[in-house]
Amino acid sequence: MEAAREAAALEQAGADGLLVFPPNSWALSHADDCVIEHHRRIRGATASPLMLYAAPVGAGAMAYTPSLLERLVADPRFVAIKEGCWEVATYERNLRLIRKLRPDFVVLGSGDEHLLTSYLVGSAGSQVSLASVVPEVVVSLWNAAEAGDWTSARAAHERLYPLAVAIYRDAPRGRATVRLKACLKLLGRLSCDAVRPPQPPVIPNELRALEQALRIAGALQETKNG
């Protein structure tokens, strides 16, 4: 009900479309009808096009099964999906299922570490937080893939991959927000990279890894003393 109220408020404020995330509590367990009801209530409170979210396979029960995904995609109010399963085989399985059910449905690859693979398998674009840090490199990867220039696409991937690993994969996990903000501060786009407790601030080892990855991506230049 809270999500439905927020969705209606966002639409009234001028949103052209809405992305419906699953509640974090679903990571433990949920009934399929609970998922359908969550989306039904948001649909009933709004009139805008809606987007589904496919959670990472590592997020417990939050990732939708094929049978549940089929029920969600059947709703004509939903026109797209942020496909964030973060696992290549599952991404392709979901893509093929959705295309079979609704060829017009927009699938946006959302695995920051395997954008190249999702573009090769098939994607209508991306919705990734990595693009907030190095949008030019993400766009260059997409443009090369669209043109079928896989040599250039691979080169862009080589620039992106170390940064994706440093932000999303390196231990400890669950630090993406902290590291994204640290990157934006390193690039001069944020004056402060403070995060809310209980997350601790970025530590020196993380910062060094991010600096190196940003240099590989071509976003951060070497200092005179570096």
C-alpha beads as a LAMMPS data file, in Angstrom:
LAMMPS data file: protein, C-alpha beads

226 atoms
225 bonds

1 atom types
1 bond types

-500.0 500.0 xlo xhi
-500.0 500.0 ylo yhi
-500.0 500.0 zlo zhi

Masses

1 110.0

Atoms # bond

1 1 1 0.000 0.000 0.000
2 1 1 2.898 2.324 0.771
3 1 1 4.430 1.586 -2.635
4 1 1 1.101 2.354 -4.323
5 1 1 0.887 5.700 -2.528
6 1 1 4.458 6.569 -3.506
7 1 1 3.802 5.553 -7.106
8 1 1 0.734 7.796 -7.302
9 1 1 2.684 10.709 -5.817
10 1 1 5.542 10.245 -8.276
11 1 1 3.128 10.132 -11.188
12 1 1 1.404 13.300 -9.982
13 1 1 4.825 14.964 -9.741
14 1 1 5.389 14.302 -13.437
15 1 1 6.967 10.845 -13.801
16 1 1 6.425 9.409 -17.286
17 1 1 6.854 5.822 -16.109
18 1 1 7.570 3.865 -12.954
19 1 1 9.941 1.029 -12.047
20 1 1 8.416 -1.394 -9.535
21 1 1 10.963 -2.921 -7.161
22 1 1 10.207 -5.933 -4.968
23 1 1 10.318 -5.340 -1.198
24 1 1 13.576 -6.503 0.380
25 1 1 11.635 -8.790 2.717
26 1 1 10.902 -11.044 -0.257
27 1 1 14.518 -12.200 -0.150
28 1 1 13.495 -14.601 2.636
29 1 1 10.278 -15.959 1.185
30 1 1 7.044 -14.955 -0.488
31 1 1 3.989 -16.407 -2.181
32 1 1 3.565 -15.787 -5.900
33 1 1 0.144 -14.258 -5.279
34 1 1 1.804 -11.767 -2.917
35 1 1 4.010 -10.589 -5.796
36 1 1 1.020 -10.279 -8.127
37 1 1 -0.929 -8.312 -5.511
38 1 1 1.985 -5.918 -4.937
39 1 1 2.119 -5.090 -8.632
40 1 1 -1.683 -5.006 -8.930
41 1 1 -1.975 -2.348 -6.233
42 1 1 0.642 -0.133 -7.883
43 1 1 -1.055 -0.604 -11.246
44 1 1 -4.393 0.358 -9.706
45 1 1 -3.010 3.567 -8.212
46 1 1 -1.429 4.827 -11.442
47 1 1 -1.976 5.233 -15.174
48 1 1 1.643 5.446 -16.420
49 1 1 3.625 2.665 -18.142
50 1 1 5.235 0.362 -15.609
51 1 1 8.546 -1.519 -15.545
52 1 1 9.314 -4.776 -13.761
53 1 1 12.539 -5.501 -11.901
54 1 1 14.292 -8.866 -12.086
55 1 1 16.419 -9.139 -8.942
56 1 1 19.852 -10.816 -8.825
57 1 1 19.852 -14.590 -8.476
58 1 1 21.960 -14.078 -5.354
59 1 1 19.183 -12.093 -3.669
60 1 1 17.426 -15.124 -2.241
61 1 1 13.756 -15.491 -3.158
62 1 1 13.548 -11.996 -4.683
63 1 1 14.417 -13.335 -8.145
64 1 1 11.215 -14.229 -10.008
65 1 1 10.764 -17.788 -11.232
66 1 1 9.885 -18.263 -14.923
67 1 1 6.259 -19.097 -14.074
68 1 1 5.890 -15.945 -11.971
69 1 1 7.667 -13.812 -14.549
70 1 1 5.228 -15.124 -17.152
71 1 1 2.279 -13.948 -15.049
72 1 1 3.802 -10.507 -14.556
73 1 1 4.683 -10.003 -18.212
74 1 1 1.121 -10.925 -19.220
75 1 1 -0.147 -7.687 -17.656
76 1 1 -0.337 -5.103 -20.499
77 1 1 0.382 -2.203 -18.135
78 1 1 3.921 -3.514 -17.771
79 1 1 5.949 -2.697 -20.852
80 1 1 9.599 -3.209 -19.824
81 1 1 11.919 -4.931 -17.366
82 1 1 15.146 -3.939 -15.659
83 1 1 16.781 -7.357 -16.039
84 1 1 19.156 -7.427 -13.109
85 1 1 19.490 -11.172 -12.508
86 1 1 23.294 -10.695 -12.691
87 1 1 23.801 -14.169 -14.147
88 1 1 24.210 -14.727 -17.865
89 1 1 22.307 -18.020 -18.225
90 1 1 19.314 -16.680 -16.285
91 1 1 19.396 -13.453 -18.270
92 1 1 19.144 -15.337 -21.559
93 1 1 16.432 -17.633 -20.217
94 1 1 14.329 -14.667 -19.097
95 1 1 14.977 -12.779 -22.330
96 1 1 13.844 -15.704 -24.451
97 1 1 10.746 -16.252 -22.312
98 1 1 9.721 -12.601 -22.475
99 1 1 10.305 -12.338 -26.221
100 1 1 8.178 -15.433 -26.783
101 1 1 5.334 -14.038 -24.696
102 1 1 5.528 -10.393 -25.813
103 1 1 7.941 -9.449 -28.608
104 1 1 7.224 -5.764 -27.938
105 1 1 8.337 -5.977 -24.292
106 1 1 11.493 -3.914 -23.623
107 1 1 14.297 -5.832 -21.900
108 1 1 17.047 -3.649 -20.404
109 1 1 20.185 -5.497 -19.318
110 1 1 21.175 -4.444 -15.820
111 1 1 24.213 -6.554 -14.957
112 1 1 27.027 -4.019 -14.751
113 1 1 29.689 -6.744 -14.947
114 1 1 28.275 -8.449 -18.034
115 1 1 26.904 -5.658 -20.198
116 1 1 28.892 -6.917 -23.178
117 1 1 27.347 -10.369 -22.847
118 1 1 23.811 -9.017 -22.486
119 1 1 24.280 -6.863 -25.592
120 1 1 25.550 -9.878 -27.508
121 1 1 22.649 -12.074 -26.375
122 1 1 20.136 -9.281 -26.905
123 1 1 19.061 -6.117 -25.103
124 1 1 17.154 -2.928 -25.807
125 1 1 19.590 -0.910 -23.719
126 1 1 20.643 -0.716 -20.094
127 1 1 19.675 0.766 -16.782
128 1 1 22.858 0.581 -14.708
129 1 1 24.319 2.640 -11.872
130 1 1 27.757 2.266 -13.494
131 1 1 26.560 4.769 -16.088
132 1 1 26.392 7.451 -13.399
133 1 1 30.190 7.226 -13.151
134 1 1 31.374 6.581 -16.716
135 1 1 28.388 7.245 -18.994
136 1 1 30.594 7.855 -22.034
137 1 1 32.181 4.398 -21.830
138 1 1 28.827 2.661 -21.315
139 1 1 27.405 4.526 -24.318
140 1 1 30.437 3.651 -26.433
141 1 1 29.961 -0.020 -25.565
142 1 1 26.287 0.168 -26.516
143 1 1 26.945 2.014 -29.776
144 1 1 29.621 -0.482 -30.802
145 1 1 27.338 -3.416 -30.011
146 1 1 24.469 -1.859 -31.962
147 1 1 26.802 -1.433 -34.934
148 1 1 28.032 -5.019 -34.650
149 1 1 31.554 -3.733 -34.049
150 1 1 32.518 -6.351 -31.481
151 1 1 36.203 -5.410 -31.521
152 1 1 35.363 -1.912 -30.313
153 1 1 32.745 -3.316 -27.958
154 1 1 35.320 -5.618 -26.391
155 1 1 37.720 -2.704 -25.996
156 1 1 35.040 -0.708 -24.161
157 1 1 34.286 -3.747 -22.014
158 1 1 37.956 -3.997 -21.026
159 1 1 37.779 -0.402 -19.824
160 1 1 34.561 -0.990 -17.885
161 1 1 35.167 -4.401 -16.344
162 1 1 37.763 -3.472 -13.653
163 1 1 35.537 -0.635 -12.469
164 1 1 32.463 -2.880 -12.289
165 1 1 34.435 -5.413 -10.234
166 1 1 35.823 -2.748 -7.891
167 1 1 32.362 -1.312 -7.273
168 1 1 30.116 -4.377 -7.175
169 1 1 32.103 -7.582 -6.682
170 1 1 35.187 -6.998 -4.547
171 1 1 34.809 -7.997 -0.909
172 1 1 33.135 -6.928 1.219
173 1 1 29.961 -7.064 -0.848
174 1 1 27.039 -4.689 -0.491
175 1 1 29.243 -1.611 -0.821
176 1 1 28.126 -0.371 -4.228
177 1 1 26.469 2.832 -3.016
178 1 1 29.510 3.791 -0.936
179 1 1 31.878 3.109 -3.829
180 1 1 29.740 4.857 -6.438
181 1 1 29.683 7.999 -4.309
182 1 1 33.440 7.737 -3.762
183 1 1 33.943 7.537 -7.543
184 1 1 31.795 10.611 -8.099
185 1 1 33.819 12.507 -5.522
186 1 1 37.099 11.402 -7.126
187 1 1 35.770 12.707 -10.443
188 1 1 34.788 16.040 -8.897
189 1 1 31.045 15.529 -9.331
190 1 1 30.294 15.318 -5.609
191 1 1 31.807 17.450 -2.879
192 1 1 30.959 14.906 -0.188
193 1 1 30.751 11.103 -0.372
194 1 1 29.334 10.543 3.119
195 1 1 26.844 7.690 3.495
196 1 1 24.227 6.935 6.087
197 1 1 24.998 4.604 8.988
198 1 1 25.418 1.706 9.429
199 1 1 27.548 1.725 6.255
200 1 1 31.113 2.765 7.083
201 1 1 32.838 5.224 4.735
202 1 1 35.127 4.054 1.958
203 1 1 38.439 2.731 3.283
204 1 1 41.918 3.303 1.752
205 1 1 42.085 -0.107 0.013
206 1 1 38.713 0.478 -1.642
207 1 1 39.683 3.983 -2.682
208 1 1 42.937 2.813 -4.279
209 1 1 41.114 0.100 -6.238
210 1 1 38.525 2.604 -7.438
211 1 1 41.180 5.134 -8.466
212 1 1 43.040 2.502 -10.480
213 1 1 39.856 1.290 -12.146
214 1 1 38.812 4.838 -13.042
215 1 1 42.198 5.365 -14.694
216 1 1 41.782 2.170 -16.719
217 1 1 38.354 3.430 -17.781
218 1 1 39.975 6.685 -18.908
219 1 1 37.855 8.753 -16.525
220 1 1 40.601 9.778 -14.109
221 1 1 43.963 11.143 -15.155
222 1 1 47.248 10.433 -13.409
223 1 1 48.343 13.164 -11.016
224 1 1 51.755 14.796 -11.418
225 1 1 53.007 12.885 -8.420
226 1 1 51.240 9.645 -9.395

Bonds

1 1 1 2
2 1 2 3
3 1 3 4
4 1 4 5
5 1 5 6
6 1 6 7
7 1 7 8
8 1 8 9
9 1 9 10
10 1 10 11
11 1 11 12
12 1 12 13
13 1 13 14
14 1 14 15
15 1 15 16
16 1 16 17
17 1 17 18
18 1 18 19
19 1 19 20
20 1 20 21
21 1 21 22
22 1 22 23
23 1 23 24
24 1 24 25
25 1 25 26
26 1 26 27
27 1 27 28
28 1 28 29
29 1 29 30
30 1 30 31
31 1 31 32
32 1 32 33
33 1 33 34
34 1 34 35
35 1 35 36
36 1 36 37
37 1 37 38
38 1 38 39
39 1 39 40
40 1 40 41
41 1 41 42
42 1 42 43
43 1 43 44
44 1 44 45
45 1 45 46
46 1 46 47
47 1 47 48
48 1 48 49
49 1 49 50
50 1 50 51
51 1 51 52
52 1 52 53
53 1 53 54
54 1 54 55
55 1 55 56
56 1 56 57
57 1 57 58
58 1 58 59
59 1 59 60
60 1 60 61
61 1 61 62
62 1 62 63
63 1 63 64
64 1 64 65
65 1 65 66
66 1 66 67
67 1 67 68
68 1 68 69
69 1 69 70
70 1 70 71
71 1 71 72
72 1 72 73
73 1 73 74
74 1 74 75
75 1 75 76
76 1 76 77
77 1 77 78
78 1 78 79
79 1 79 80
80 1 80 81
81 1 81 82
82 1 82 83
83 1 83 84
84 1 84 85
85 1 85 86
86 1 86 87
87 1 87 88
88 1 88 89
89 1 89 90
90 1 90 91
91 1 91 92
92 1 92 93
93 1 93 94
94 1 94 95
95 1 95 96
96 1 96 97
97 1 97 98
98 1 98 99
99 1 99 100
100 1 100 101
101 1 101 102
102 1 102 103
103 1 103 104
104 1 104 105
105 1 105 106
106 1 106 107
107 1 107 108
108 1 108 109
109 1 109 110
110 1 110 111
111 1 111 112
112 1 112 113
113 1 113 114
114 1 114 115
115 1 115 116
116 1 116 117
117 1 117 118
118 1 118 119
119 1 119 120
120 1 120 121
121 1 121 122
122 1 122 123
123 1 123 124
124 1 124 125
125 1 125 126
126 1 126 127
127 1 127 128
128 1 128 129
129 1 129 130
130 1 130 131
131 1 131 132
132 1 132 133
133 1 133 134
134 1 134 135
135 1 135 136
136 1 136 137
137 1 137 138
138 1 138 139
139 1 139 140
140 1 140 141
141 1 141 142
142 1 142 143
143 1 143 144
144 1 144 145
145 1 145 146
146 1 146 147
147 1 147 148
148 1 148 149
149 1 149 150
150 1 150 151
151 1 151 152
152 1 152 153
153 1 153 154
154 1 154 155
155 1 155 156
156 1 156 157
157 1 157 158
158 1 158 159
159 1 159 160
160 1 160 161
161 1 161 162
162 1 162 163
163 1 163 164
164 1 164 165
165 1 165 166
166 1 166 167
167 1 167 168
168 1 168 169
169 1 169 170
170 1 170 171
171 1 171 172
172 1 172 173
173 1 173 174
174 1 174 175
175 1 175 176
176 1 176 177
177 1 177 178
178 1 178 179
179 1 179 180
180 1 180 181
181 1 181 182
182 1 182 183
183 1 183 184
184 1 184 185
185 1 185 186
186 1 186 187
187 1 187 188
188 1 188 189
189 1 189 190
190 1 190 191
191 1 191 192
192 1 192 193
193 1 193 194
194 1 194 195
195 1 195 196
196 1 196 197
197 1 197 198
198 1 198 199
199 1 199 200
200 1 200 201
201 1 201 202
202 1 202 203
203 1 203 204
204 1 204 205
205 1 205 206
206 1 206 207
207 1 207 208
208 1 208 209
209 1 209 210
210 1 210 211
211 1 211 212
212 1 212 213
213 1 213 214
214 1 214 215
215 1 215 216
216 1 216 217
217 1 217 218
218 1 218 219
219 1 219 220
220 1 220 221
221 1 221 222
222 1 222 223
223 1 223 224
224 1 224 225
225 1 225 226
